[in-house]
Amino acid sequence: MTAAAEFAPARPAPAVARRLRLLVVSHSLPFPPRWGYATRVYQLLRQLSIRHDVTLLTYAAPGAEAVCATIPGVRVEIVRRGQTPRIAKRVAQAVSIVTRRPFAVAAGHSTEMQRAIDRLFSHERFDLVQVEGAVLTTLRFPDPSRVVLDEHNIDYEVFERMHAGERSRLRRFFYRSEMGLFRDFEHRIWSRVGGCVVTSEREAAIVRAHAPNTAVEVVPNGVDLEYFAPGAEGVASAHTIVFNGALDYRPNVDAAIHLVQDVLPLLRARYRDVQVTIVGRSPSAEIQRLAAPDVSVVGEVADVRPSMRQAGVVAVPIRMGGGTRFKVIEALALARPVVSTTIGCEGISVVDGEHLLIGDTATTFAQQIARIFDDRDLAARIAAAGRDLIEREYSWDLGGRRLEGLYREVACPSPRRVA
């Protein structure tokens, strides 16, 4: 028996009508789903488990087994991995530059994870494997043509933008190195997998240009429409600005600093009661130093909705990063007025002035916030239009159906693709 035969044989079908056996490999346990990566993995797992048999193989910290039962319908297999010591991380970053292998890719590979994969395939068969991120693609599977890569971001774009916006010379050097290494790495792996999932049409065009024989599908980041429904809570202050995001992720750190240091001073003179609230997990030391009488650093909360619902404006001053931002989709779902940069709402089918307002400099960003502060009719109009857009285009059910369409193409490739 060949290695490829460990997969269940593909059988023609007009749709993914039969239950597939799916193996999903993740670099972190996607629960609780309080940050972008975890939210996407968790919500798509929920959709897939309705119609298929799903096994999640994931890195997780010791003791994580206690929360596994909260992912309904999904069998969870854990490869234990603790926090990497800071000095070990710095050494690994230096080694990555010498070995010409992206640091994050080296960090995603481990002997323990490979053994877990080999053990599963030694006594089970899977129709398809989905890996959650390019950093996991150096792991070996019996048949690469049955592997689907979910590109949460195009990673080299993230590093390119972080390099462009960074002031630290050391960070700029590291980001430039990772940018080049990831560009070469991602261009290669897109051609080696059977299918690739991206979050926007713009990213799909990039992947198709470099891997024309790989099946590509756009599965936008979505939202739980019932959970993120507009609430009855009134706005605590018309002049409250809320920023939400993982506060140990460099694009979010940069955005929060930009909001407080560059945008807020332009608003203080005009709105003496203006307040900025920064919400998110693991606030870095840089973020904690932003705290002031008119700046609250809340940190992680169990439920972000109350903070978002009480915002006069949800600010998304993102200047680097990739993919599509959950913070935008969730704020629109909650019918909150949003001011974003162009990069912040990239890949989302919003129209400036209709669903949100866009400002790409500190001055224009502050001006757009002022427009919402001063014109409550405008604020209500774009908030309602934003919610309507999300209801039409960004449900997780639609995302799950699109993903199943890609599975159908990968499991039953057309002669054109095989050629």
C-alpha positions in Angstrom: 0.0 0.0 0.0 1.4 3.4 -0.9 1.4 6.3 1.5 -1.3 8.1 -0.5 -3.6 5.1 -0.1 -3.9 5.9 3.6 -6.5 8.5 2.5 -10.0 7.4 1.7 -10.4 7.1 -2.1 -12.0 10.0 -3.8 -15.5 9.1 -5.2 -17.4 11.3 -7.6 -20.2 13.2 -6.1 -22.3 16.1 -7.2 -21.6 17.7 -3.9 -19.9 16.8 -0.6 -23.0 14.7 0.1 -21.3 11.9 2.1 -19.7 12.6 5.5 -16.0 13.3 5.0 -13.4 12.4 7.6 -11.4 15.6 8.1 -8.2 16.2 10.0 -7.6 19.9 10.9 -4.2 20.8 12.2 -3.8 24.0 14.2 -0.9 25.7 15.9 -3.0 26.7 18.9 -6.2 25.6 20.6 -9.0 27.7 19.1 -10.9 28.1 22.4 -12.0 30.4 23.8 -12.4 32.1 20.4 -11.4 35.6 21.6 -8.9 36.5 18.9 -8.8 36.3 15.1 -7.0 33.0 14.4 -9.0 31.2 17.1 -12.3 32.6 16.0 -11.8 31.6 12.4 -10.7 28.0 13.2 -13.4 27.6 15.9 -16.3 28.8 13.8 -15.4 26.9 10.6 -14.9 23.7 12.8 -18.5 24.2 14.1 -19.8 24.5 10.5 -17.8 21.5 9.3 -18.8 19.3 12.2 -22.5 19.6 11.2 -22.0 17.5 8.1 -18.6 15.8 8.6 -16.5 13.9 11.1 -13.8 16.2 12.2 -10.6 15.6 14.2 -8.7 18.6 15.5 -5.0 18.1 16.1 -3.5 21.1 17.9 -0.7 22.4 20.0 -1.9 23.4 23.4 -0.6 24.2 26.9 -0.7 21.6 29.6 -4.1 21.4 31.2 -6.0 22.5 28.0 -7.9 19.2 27.9 -10.5 20.8 30.3 -11.8 23.1 27.6 -11.9 20.6 24.7 -15.4 19.5 25.4 -16.6 23.0 24.5 -16.0 22.4 20.8 -19.1 20.4 20.0 -18.9 17.6 17.5 -15.2 17.7 17.2 -12.7 15.2 18.4 -9.6 17.0 19.8 -6.1 15.5 19.9 -3.5 17.6 21.8 0.2 18.0 21.4 1.4 19.7 24.6 3.5 22.7 24.2 4.3 25.3 26.8 5.4 28.9 26.5 8.7 29.4 24.8 11.3 31.2 27.0 12.1 34.7 25.7 15.8 34.0 25.3 15.1 30.7 23.4 12.8 32.7 21.1 15.6 35.2 20.4 18.1 32.5 19.7 15.7 30.8 17.3 15.1 34.1 15.5 18.8 34.5 14.9 19.1 30.9 13.7 16.3 31.4 11.2 18.3 34.2 9.5 21.3 31.9 9.2 19.4 28.8 8.0 17.1 30.8 5.6 14.0 29.3 7.0 11.3 31.6 8.4 11.3 31.7 12.2 7.6 31.2 12.5 7.8 28.1 10.2 10.5 26.6 12.3 8.5 27.3 15.4 5.4 25.5 13.9 7.3 22.3 13.3 8.0 19.8 16.0 8.9 16.1 16.3 6.0 15.6 18.7 3.4 17.0 16.2 4.9 14.9 13.4 4.7 11.8 15.6 1.0 12.6 16.4 0.3 12.9 12.6 2.0 9.6 11.9 0.2 7.8 14.7 -3.2 9.0 13.5 -2.6 7.9 9.9 -1.2 4.5 11.1 -4.7 3.4 12.2 -7.1 5.9 10.6 -7.9 7.2 7.2 -8.9 10.8 6.3 -10.4 12.2 3.2 -8.7 15.5 3.5 -6.3 17.4 5.8 -6.7 21.1 6.5 -3.7 23.0 8.0 -4.4 26.3 9.7 -1.6 28.5 8.4 1.6 28.3 6.3 3.7 27.8 9.3 2.4 24.2 9.6 3.1 23.1 6.0 6.5 21.6 6.7 4.7 18.8 8.6 4.5 15.6 6.4 1.2 14.0 5.3 0.8 10.9 3.2 -0.6 12.7 0.2 0.1 16.5 -0.2 -2.6 16.7 -3.0 -5.2 16.0 -0.3 -4.0 18.9 1.9 -5.9 22.2 2.1 -4.0 25.2 3.4 -6.1 28.0 5.1 -4.0 31.1 4.6 -5.3 33.3 7.4 -2.9 36.0 6.1 -0.4 36.1 3.3 2.4 36.2 5.7 5.1 37.9 3.7 2.7 40.8 3.2 2.3 41.1 7.0 6.1 41.3 7.5 6.4 43.8 4.6 4.0 46.2 6.2 5.5 45.7 9.6 8.9 46.5 8.2 7.6 49.6 6.5 5.9 50.9 9.7 8.6 49.9 12.3 11.0 52.4 13.9 13.3 50.0 15.7 16.3 49.1 13.5 16.5 45.6 15.1 12.8 44.8 14.4 13.1 46.3 10.9 16.0 44.0 10.1 14.1 40.9 11.4 10.9 41.8 9.6 12.8 42.4 6.3 14.5 39.0 6.7 11.2 37.2 7.4 9.5 39.0 4.6 12.0 37.7 2.0 12.0 34.2 3.5 8.2 34.0 3.7 7.8 35.2 0.1 9.9 32.4 -1.3 8.4 29.9 1.1 4.8 30.7 0.5 5.2 30.8 -3.3 6.6 27.3 -3.2 4.0 25.8 -0.8 1.0 27.1 -2.7 1.9 24.8 -5.6 2.5 21.8 -3.3 -0.9 21.7 -1.6 -4.1 20.5 -3.2 -6.1 23.6 -2.2 -5.7 27.0 -0.7 -8.2 29.1 1.2 -7.8 32.8 1.5 -9.9 35.6 3.1 -10.3 38.0 0.1 -10.4 38.1 -3.7 -7.3 40.2 -3.7 -5.3 37.4 -1.9 -6.9 34.8 -4.2 -5.5 36.6 -7.3 -2.0 36.6 -5.7 -2.1 32.8 -5.0 -3.5 32.0 -8.4 -0.7 34.0 -10.1 1.9 31.9 -8.4 0.1 28.5 -8.3 -2.2 28.3 -11.3 -2.8 24.6 -10.8 -3.9 24.8 -7.2 -7.6 25.0 -6.3 -8.3 28.4 -4.6 -11.4 29.5 -2.7 -12.2 32.7 -0.9 -13.7 32.1 2.5 -14.1 35.5 4.2 -13.8 35.9 7.9 -17.3 35.8 9.2 -19.4 36.6 12.3 -22.0 34.8 14.5 -24.9 37.0 13.5 -26.9 36.1 16.6 -24.1 36.6 19.1 -23.0 39.9 17.6 -26.4 41.3 17.3 -27.0 45.0 18.0 -27.9 45.4 21.7 -30.2 47.6 23.6 -27.4 49.3 25.6 -27.2 53.0 25.1 -23.9 54.7 24.2 -22.1 55.5 27.4 -20.6 58.6 25.8 -21.0 59.9 22.3 -17.3 60.8 22.4 -16.0 57.3 23.4 -13.6 55.6 20.9 -13.0 51.9 21.3 -10.1 49.9 19.8 -10.2 46.1 20.1 -7.6 43.5 19.2 -4.9 41.1 20.5 -2.5 43.5 22.2 0.6 41.3 21.8 0.3 41.3 17.9 2.5 44.0 16.4 0.0 45.4 13.9 -2.5 46.0 16.8 0.2 47.4 19.0 1.2 49.9 16.3 -2.5 50.8 15.7 -3.2 51.5 19.4 -0.1 53.6 19.7 -0.9 55.5 16.5 -4.5 56.1 17.8 -3.4 57.5 21.2 -0.2 59.4 20.2 -1.2 60.8 16.8 -5.0 60.8 16.5 -6.2 61.5 20.0 -4.3 64.8 20.4 -6.1 66.2 17.4 -9.5 65.5 19.0 -8.7 66.6 22.6 -9.0 70.3 22.0 -12.4 70.0 20.3 -14.0 67.3 22.5 -12.9 67.7 26.1 -14.8 64.5 27.2 -13.2 62.3 24.5 -12.2 58.9 25.8 -10.3 56.0 24.3 -10.8 52.5 25.5 -8.3 49.8 24.4 -9.6 46.2 24.8 -7.8 43.0 24.1 -5.7 40.1 25.4 -2.1 40.3 26.6 -1.5 44.1 26.5 2.3 44.6 25.9 4.3 47.0 28.1 4.1 49.6 25.2 0.3 49.4 25.4 0.1 49.6 29.2 2.2 52.8 29.1 -0.5 54.5 27.0 -2.9 54.6 30.0 -3.9 58.1 30.9 -7.0 59.9 32.4 -8.6 59.8 28.9 -7.1 56.4 27.9 -8.3 53.2 29.5 -6.3 50.0 28.8 -8.8 47.3 29.8 -7.0 44.2 28.6 -8.8 40.9 28.0 -12.5 40.6 28.7 -14.7 37.5 28.6 -17.2 39.3 26.4 -16.1 42.2 24.1 -19.7 43.1 23.1 -20.6 45.5 26.0 -17.5 47.6 25.3 -18.2 47.7 21.6 -21.9 48.5 22.0 -21.1 51.5 24.1 -18.6 53.0 21.6 -19.5 56.2 19.9 -16.9 55.1 17.3 -15.0 51.8 16.8 -11.6 52.8 15.6 -9.5 50.5 13.3 -6.3 52.6 12.6 -4.4 49.5 11.3 -1.3 50.4 9.2 0.2 46.9 8.7 -0.9 43.2 8.7 -2.9 41.1 6.3 -6.1 39.1 5.9 -9.4 40.6 6.9 -10.0 42.0 10.3 -12.6 40.5 12.6 -12.7 43.8 14.6 -14.3 45.5 11.5 -16.7 42.7 10.8 -17.8 42.3 14.4 -18.2 46.1 14.9 -20.4 46.3 11.7 -22.4 43.3 12.9 -23.1 45.2 16.2 -24.2 48.2 14.1 -21.5 50.5 15.5 -20.0 53.4 13.5 -16.6 52.4 12.3 -13.6 54.6 11.2 -10.8 52.6 9.6 -7.8 52.9 7.5 -7.8 51.4 4.0 -5.6 48.6 5.2 -7.8 48.0 8.2 -10.9 47.2 6.1 -8.9 45.6 3.3 -10.7 42.6 1.7 -14.1 43.5 3.1 -16.7 44.6 0.6 -17.3 48.0 2.3 -17.8 51.3 0.6 -16.3 54.4 2.2 -19.1 56.7 3.3 -21.8 54.0 3.0 -20.8 51.3 5.5 -17.9 53.1 7.4 -15.6 56.0 7.0 -11.9 55.8 5.9 -8.9 57.9 7.0 -5.3 57.0 6.2 -3.4 59.7 8.0 -3.7 60.9 11.6 -5.4 64.1 10.4 -8.0 62.4 8.1 -8.6 59.7 10.7 -9.4 62.3 13.3 -11.6 64.2 10.8 -13.6 61.1 10.1 -14.1 60.5 13.8 -15.2 64.1 14.2 -17.8 63.7 11.4 -19.4 60.8 13.4 -19.2 62.7 16.7 -20.9 65.7 15.1 -23.5 64.0 12.9 -25.5 61.4 14.6 -27.7 60.8 11.6 -24.6 59.9 9.6 -23.5 57.6 12.4 -26.9 55.8 12.5 -27.0 55.5 8.7 -23.6 53.9 8.2 -24.1 51.7 11.3 -27.4 50.3 9.8 -25.8 49.8 6.4 -22.9 48.0 7.9 -25.1 45.5 9.7 -27.1 44.9 6.6 -23.9 44.1 4.6 -22.7 41.6 7.2 -26.1 39.8 7.2 -25.9 39.4 3.5 -22.3 38.4 3.0 -20.4 37.4 6.1 -22.3 34.6 7.9 -20.2 31.5 8.9 -22.7 29.3 7.3 -21.8 30.8 3.9 -18.2 30.4 4.7 -18.6 26.7 5.6 -20.4 26.1 2.3 -17.7 27.7 0.3 -15.1 25.6 2.1 -17.0 22.4 1.3 -17.0 23.5 -2.4 -13.2 23.6 -2.3 -13.1 20.2 -0.6 -15.2 18.9 -3.5 -12.7 20.2 -6.0 -9.7 18.9 -4.1 -11.2 15.4 -3.5 -12.4 15.1 -7.1 -10.0 17.1 -9.2 -10.9 17.9 -12.8 -8.7 16.6 -15.6 -7.6 20.2 -16.3 -6.2 20.7 -12.8 -4.5 17.3 -12.7 -2.8 18.1 -16.0 
